[in-house]
């Protein structure tokens, strides 16, 4: 007859942490390219449609267009936010 081994809560927590870390790494490196529509970008940036249109016209934001629908690369939106980050107000 085989003996059952006792599993300690610390072992379960350690295994859980390893799985979570591996899953996070996997998701960060394997998420497919994502595109946002105008409404989503306006909500994310807290701007109006007309402001986003001005940004397109002034080449302040990159986009793709299919028919009458504009698409914005999530990574480009993140870069835009990073480039305009203010460390502190004077």
Beta strands, then each sheet from edge to edge (+ up, - down):
strand 1: 35-37
strand 2: 64-66
strand 3: 69-73
sheet 1: 1+ 3- 2+
end
